[in-house]
Amino acid sequence: MFDELDKYKSNGHFFFSADDEILTVCNAPKNGVGTYIVYALKGGKIELIYIGSSGKILQSGHKKVRIGEMCDRLVNGKQYGIKSSKI
């Protein structure tokens, strides 16, 4: 399942637990565009939780950076009306 991801460039990862402050542990780029994948480690098993993106690549090949960039999307984004940092 995870072999499919090998064809994409990876710029890092971070671990986040209920005791952490996401702003402190998030090492996502403060600028640029990309896709992010969130997994949960529960009982020794990996579960896909969320797939999101920040910005896009235009047909011209130029990057269109979304307001707030990727780090901000992870730290301050909302899912189901609740801030990511509170989920």
C-alpha positions in Angstrom: 0.0 0.0 0.0 2.7 2.5 0.9 4.9 1.6 -2.0 2.8 3.8 -4.3 4.1 6.8 -2.3 7.7 6.1 -3.3 7.2 7.9 -6.6 6.6 11.2 -4.8 9.2 13.5 -3.3 9.0 13.5 0.5 10.3 16.5 2.4 9.9 15.1 5.9 7.5 14.1 8.6 6.8 14.7 12.2 5.1 12.8 15.1 2.3 14.4 17.1 0.7 13.1 20.2 -2.1 14.4 22.5 0.6 15.9 24.8 2.3 17.9 22.0 1.6 21.4 20.8 1.3 21.0 17.0 2.9 24.4 16.3 6.0 23.2 18.2 6.4 19.8 16.4 5.2 20.8 12.9 8.1 21.0 10.5 6.1 21.5 7.3 7.3 24.2 5.0 6.3 27.7 5.8 6.0 28.4 2.1 5.4 26.4 -1.1 2.8 24.0 -2.2 2.2 20.3 -1.6 0.2 17.4 -0.4 0.2 16.1 3.2 -0.9 12.7 4.5 -1.9 12.2 8.2 -1.6 8.7 9.7 -2.6 7.5 13.2 -0.6 4.8 15.0 -3.1 2.9 17.1 -2.4 -0.4 18.8 0.7 -1.0 16.6 -1.3 -0.5 13.4 -1.1 2.4 11.0 -4.4 4.0 9.9 -4.8 6.7 7.2 -6.6 9.6 8.7 -6.5 12.5 6.3 -5.1 13.6 2.9 -4.9 17.4 2.2 -3.1 19.9 0.0 -1.9 23.4 0.1 -1.7 25.4 -3.1 -1.5 24.0 -6.6 0.6 23.8 -9.7 -0.9 25.8 -12.6 -1.0 24.6 -16.2 1.8 27.1 -16.9 3.9 25.1 -14.3 4.0 28.0 -11.9 3.1 27.4 -8.2 0.1 29.1 -6.7 0.8 29.2 -3.0 -2.4 29.1 -0.8 -2.8 31.8 1.8 -1.3 30.4 5.0 0.9 27.9 3.2 1.3 24.3 4.3 2.4 24.7 7.9 -0.5 27.0 8.6 -2.9 24.6 7.0 -1.8 21.9 9.4 -1.6 24.1 12.5 -4.6 26.3 12.0 -6.7 24.4 9.5 -10.2 23.1 10.3 -11.9 19.8 9.9 -15.6 19.5 10.6 -15.5 23.1 11.9 -12.9 22.3 14.6 -9.3 23.6 14.4 -6.7 20.9 13.6 -4.8 21.6 16.8 -7.9 20.7 18.9 -8.7 17.4 17.2 
